[in-house]
Amino acid sequence: MDKIQDTIDTLKVYNQTHIIKILEKLEGKQKTELIEQINKIDFHQMMELYDNTKKEIQIKENKIEPLPYLDKEKLSIEQKEELDMLGEVALRKGEYAVVTMAGGQGTRLGHIGPKGTFKLDVYGKGKYLFEILVENLKESNTKYDIIIPWYIMTSKENNAATKKFLEKNNYFGYPKEYVTIFTQGELPLLDTDGKFLIGKDMKIKEASDGNGGTYSSLRASGCLADMKEKGIKWIFIGSVDNALLKMVDITLLGMAINEGVQIASKSVVKANPHERVGVFCRMNGHPKVIEYTELPEKMAEEVDENGELKYGESHIMCNLFSIEAIEKISKEPLMYHSAFKANSYIDEEGKEIIPKEPNSYKFESFIFDAFEFFDDIAILRGKREDDFAPVKNREGVDSPKTAKELYEKYWERQNVIVNV
């Protein structure tokens, strides 16, 4: 009884009395589960996040500078061979692992189920996004005579469906013992008065805490410890929805080793100065990805002595980290961004309310917010047509149609190269 009273006292302190009324109506398992959930919430953190939604964003004077990069296409044969050799040696020693961020649902694509289970209509019969990734990994395994440990981050929402799908498809031929599935963290949703929303399952509604939660989830799930045990030194983190994602790029790995950095990333040049993408820069002496909304127009249009955009390197979610970097970041609190969205909820009377307008805040951190913890980053410029075919929107830009075209054209070019 004392435990329940402690929970009620906490709810009173943080002005969540509507939950007390709901708790009074619940019995048995439902009541126990809600109390357990409440006791795990960091109320102080949630109230800080709520308070931040009410503050005006302060535009600080920041010193923004361009970051140097290596253009893969412009490397000499000798330079590329040197970097590739460094990367290949680390790979063959078994020092490399990959993480796929696959916590999203295919809602925006009109697909029911995890995004990785979406079938891209390539070559008539189609391929699932997970299948495309597996092919990429298996090719590297064969080429370098290894088996790369593969970690897949799901969300609580799609974890069961992802596991079932991969089991049903026998992991597309990938050795199951080298696949580890873990879930990302979640944070409660708050309404405009700072109150938690209750869902139909009579629990506080939560949502995934953004791709920046990957670091802490790797630690909390035991995956980081598992990597250390396996002797992993480098970890590639990419998302499930890029049909041209190269999870194994020995040039990128070799560049990171050669430059002695703890983080490296692949970029593609912006399509035009005003493309709505985050770009790499150095801000106040640290690497950063700056959102297109934060980059002054004049800077966005600036060119260097070669006529190239000074701030033209787009972040495409192809990131490489040393294990020490992951360990460091996993202990640091990242900045959270809030998104104002419409979410249904159960009111105090037990009635479901479906709002037509945004009514609540979702909080998420971004993977690139961690770059600021480091003094340097190595950037390898790839090519859009070789490295970036995102599947995000049902139609138009970054849609299944554009990804299909990019994917098929890429493999046509590869087959021509092989046959020459």
N, C-alpha and C positions, 0 to 999 in steps of 0.2 A: 504493500500500500504506500509506503514511504517513497518508493521509486516513482509511482504514478503522481504523487503530490509534488515531487521535485520537478517532474515534467510540466505539470500544471503551473507551478511557480515560474518556471523559465518562460513559458508561453505568455504569462501575465506581464513579466518584466519587458518582454519584447513586443508587446501589444498584438499578440496573436490569439486574442480571446475567442475569435470565431472557431478556432480549432478545438478549443476546450468544449464548446457546445457540440461539435461533431463527435468528439471523444466520448461525451456523456451518452450519446445514442448508440455507440458501437459496443459490441461484445466479442468475447473469445479471441479468435485468431486475428480478426481485422483490427481489434483494439490493440492487441500486443504488437502487431507489425507496425502500426502507426506510431506507437510509443517508441519502439526501437528506432524507427527512422528519425523521429524528432530528436532523440538523444545523440544521434550521430551528426547533427547539423551544427556547424560553427556559426552561431547566431551573430556573434560580433562581426565576423567577416561579411555575412550577408547584409547586415545593416550598414556597414561601410560601403558596400557595393551599391546599395539602394541610395545612400546619401550622395554618392558620386553622380547618380543619374540626375540629380537636381542642381548640380554645379555647372556653371558655364565653363566650356573648355577654354583654358587659358592658352593663348598662343604665345609661347615663350620665344625669346630670341634664340634661335638655334643656328649654329654654324654648320651649314650643309655643304659637303664637298663630294665630287665624284669619286668612285672607287675604281682602282685599276682592275683589269680582267685579262685573261688569256683567251684569244680567239682560236678555237680548235682548228678552224679552217686555215688559219694563217701560220700555224706551227710548221717549222721545217721538218723534213723527214727525220732528221737526227733528233730534234727536240721531242717530237712525238714518240719516237722509239725509246728515248731515255725515260720519259714519264710512264709510258706503257709498261716498261720493264719493271719499274718500281712498284706500280700497281699490281702487276701480275705476280710478282714475288710474294707480296702480302696476301694476295688472294689464294695462291697455291698453298700457303702455310696455314690456311684455315682461319685467318684473322678477320674475316669479313662476314657480316650478317645484314639482312635487309628487314625493314619494317614497312608494312603496308597499312596505311590509314584507311580503314574501310568501315567507319562507323555510320556513314550516311545512308539514308533511304533514297530510292529512285523517284521520289514524288514529283520533282520538277521535270522529270523525263516522262511522266505519265506511267511509270513502272511501279508495280506493287512488289515491295521486297527490298532487300539490301541492294545498294547501287552496284556492288561487285557481281551481282547475279543478272545484271542487265545484259541482253544479247545484242551485240553490235552487228548490223546486217552486212558483214563482209563476205565476199566470194559466194553470195547466194545462200549458203547454209548458215552463216553467222557464227560468231564466237562470243562467249561470255567475257566480261572484263577480267574476271579472275583467271579464265583460261588463257587470255592473252599474256597476263603477267607470268603465269606458270611457264608458258613457252619461252619467254624471255629468260627466266631462271634456268630452265633445263638446258637451254642452248649454252649458257655460261658454264654450267656444271660439266657438260660434255667437253667443251673447249679447254677448260682448265683442270679437268680430272679431279673435281671436288664435289661436295654437296653443301650448298650454302644454307645455313639455318634461316628459316623464314618465319617471322613473327607477324601475326595479323591482328591489328587492333580493331575490335568491333565496338558497338555501343550496347548498352543494356537492352535497347529497343530491338536491335537486329542480331544479337549474338546467337540466339537459338536457331534462327532462320539461316544464318551464315554457316554455322556448324553442320546443320542438316544438309544444306546445298553441297558443301564440299565433300561431306561423307558420301552422299548420293552419287556424286561425280568422281568418287575415288581420288579426290584432290588433283584431278586431271593428270594423274600419273606421277605426282610429286611424292617422294617418300614421306609418309605420314609422320614418322618419328622425327623428322626435321622441321615439322610445322608446329608452331605454338600459337594458340589463340588467346588473347587477353582483352579485357574490356576497358574502355576509357572512363574517366571519372564523370560525375554529374553534379550539377548545382541546382538548387530549387529555383522555381520561377517566382517572381514577386510582382504583385499588382502595383498600380500607381500610388497606393497608400502604404506600400511596404509590407503588405500581407501576403503570406504564402497561399498559393492556389491549391485546392484539393481536387484530385481527379476522380473519375468514376470508380476506380478501385479503392477509394477511400484512403489514399495515400497522398502525401504532398507531391505535387507535380514537379518533376525534375527534367532537365535537358542536358545533353552532353556539354562538357565545359570547353569545347573548342579544340582545334588541333594542337594548340599549345599545351594541352593536358597530356599529350603523348609522353613527355618526359617523366612526369610524376607517376603516370600509369605504368610505365615500364618498371619503375622502382617498386611501386605498391604491389604489382602482380608477381614479382619475383623474377621477371624476365631479365632485368639488368644483372641480377646475381647469376642467373643461368648463363648469360653471355660471358660474364667474367670467368665462370667455371670452364667454359668452352675455349677460353683463350682469345676471345674476340677483341680486336683492337679498333675496328672501324665499323660504323653502323650507318647504312643508307636508309633514309626515311622518305617515302614518296606516297602519293595518294592513288587510290584504286581507279580513279576516273580519267587517267591519261593513257590513251591507247598506244602511245608511242614512248611510254616511260622506259628508260634504260636503267634498270635497278643495279646493273653492273656495268660501270664505265671505268675501265682501268686507267684511262687518261685523267679522269677526275680524281680518282684515288691516288694516282702517281703524283699529280699536281699538289694535292694536300700534303703528302709525305715530303715532297721536294721542298715545299715552301715552309714546312715546319709549323703548320697551323692546326688548330683543333676543329675548325669548321670550314667546310667548303660547299659550294653550291653551283648548280648549272643555271645559266640564264639564256634567254633568247632576246634578241634586240626588239625593241618596241616597234610595232607596225607603223606608228606615226606618233608625233609628240604628245598627242592627246588621247592615246589609247588608255582605257580605264584599267590599268594594272599597277600593282605595287612595283617600285623600282629600287635597286640597290643604291645606297649612298653611304657616306660617312657622316654621321651627325655627332657633333661635339666630341670628335675623336674616336667614336666607336662605329662599327658596321651596323647598318640598319636597313630595313626595307621600309620605304616611305610610301604611303598610299597616294594615289593620284590626286586625291582631294587635298592633300597636305603640301603638295609640291607647287610652289608659285609658278604661274603660267610662264613667266619670263625664263625661269630655270628649266622648265619642261621643254622649252624651245631652243635652249642653248646648245651650240655645237662646238666641237673641238677643232684643232688645226686640220684634221682629216675630213672635216665636214660631217662627222658622226655626232649623234646626240650625246651630250655629256652625261645625261641621266637616262640612258637608253636600255639598261640591263634589267629585263623583267624577271621577277621571281616566279618560277614555274613549279615550285614544290618538288625540287630535286635536290635534297639536302644530305650532306655527308658530315658525320660527327665522329670524333674520337670517343672512345668509351669514357675517358676522363671528362670530356665535355658534357656528355649525357649525365654522368654522375653529378657533376657540379650543378647543372641546370635543374636536375630533378629535386634538388634541395632548396631551390630559390623560388620565392613567390613571383609569378609573372603578373604583368598588368592585365586586368580584365576589361573587355570592351562590352558595352551593353547594346542589345538589339531590342527594339520595341515591336512586339508582335501580338497578334490576336490568339488567345488560347482559351478554350472552354474550361469550365470549372464547375464544381458542385457548391452551391451556397449553403448557408447554415441550416436551411430547411430541407436540405437533401435534393434540391432541384438543380438540374443541369442548366447552366447558362452558356449559350453559344454567342459570343460577341461578334458584331459585324465590323468593329473597328479594333485596332491594336489596344490592348488593355494591360499588358504585362511585359516585364523585362526578362530577357534571357542573357546570361553572362558567359562570355567565352574569352579565352586567351588564344593568341596566334603563335604558331610555331616560330615565326621569325622575330618575335619580340625578345627571344632569348639571345639573338645575335649580339645585342648590346652588352652582354656580360663579358665579351671578348674584345681584345685590342685589334684583332685582324680576322679577315676571312679571305679565302682564295675563291675566285670566281672564274668559271670556265664558260665562255660563250659557245653555246651550241647553235643549232639551226632549227627554226620553227618547224620546217617540213620533216626534220629528222627526229625531233625530240618532244614535240608538244601537240597532242591531238586530244584536248579535253572534251569530256562528254558531260555537259552541265545543264544545258537548256533543251527543251523539247524541239525547238525550231530556231533557225537563224544561226547566230554566232555560237561557236562551241557546242554544237548540237550533234546528235548521232550522224546526221548527214555529212557535216564537215569532217568529223572524226573518221568516218568510213572512207571518204575521199583521200584524206591525208595518209591513213593506214595503208590503203591499197597502192597508192602512188609510191610510198616509201618502199614497200616490198617488191614492187615492180623494178624500182631502181636497184635494190639489193640483188635481185635475180640477174639483172643485166651485168652488174659488176662481177658476180660469181661466174657468169658464163663468158665473160670477155677473156 
